[in-house]
Amino acid sequence: MKRWFMPLMVVATVLLSSTSGCLGLIQSREFLEEIRGEKDLRTSIAEYDHYHQFDTFTEIEPYSNSTSIKIDESVTMVTIYQKVTFNTFPDNPVFNVTCLEDFTRYVRAELFDADGVSVWSLDECESVAAKTETFLPEPTFAQGSWELVIEARGVGIPGTAAVDRFDIDVTVKRMCVVYPLETDCV
């Protein structure tokens, strides 16, 4: 009996000493989580603002932009604000021609979801009053990278109010969790 007792005690000692640290960490972590407090559910907002003012009067100035927008399962709402202003130029009636394809001033914008489907579009060659459109998940949004593509042309007199301009803002609203003692929304 004495022959097996000593090796058994060595093995038991090694096992107990190697696992006590892990067990101690688990107890410490549980204690810290208990005193930390409850997590809080909050709303996080990401804004993708596109404002451009044309400032060339001698020729029609082109503008082009493409923006990727990350959409995941936490997104609860997508809102698009749009406003387009085309001014009249009495001294140069060439710029006052409206809506001739690829000749005049225009703003074209389109939002594609992660599957490449057009969710929203704008194609204007005349001023458009400010308006907002809201999109809700039905039951979810297509998850992945959405793409906002903007093509525009316009003119303007620098330093004056006589400029063409547009404002297209995409706002993405998400639900997230904030843990006590932390400021990051997860």
Secondary structure, DSSP 8 states (H G I E B T S, - for coil): -HHHHHHHHHHHHHHHHHHHHHHHHHHHHHHHHHHH---EEEEEEEEEEEEEE---SSS-EEEEEEEEEEE-TTEEEEEEEEEEE----TT-GGGG----TTTS-EEEEEEE-TTS-EEEEEEESS-EEEEEEEE--SS----EEEEEEEEEEE-B-TTSS-B-EEEEEEEEEEEEEE-TT-----
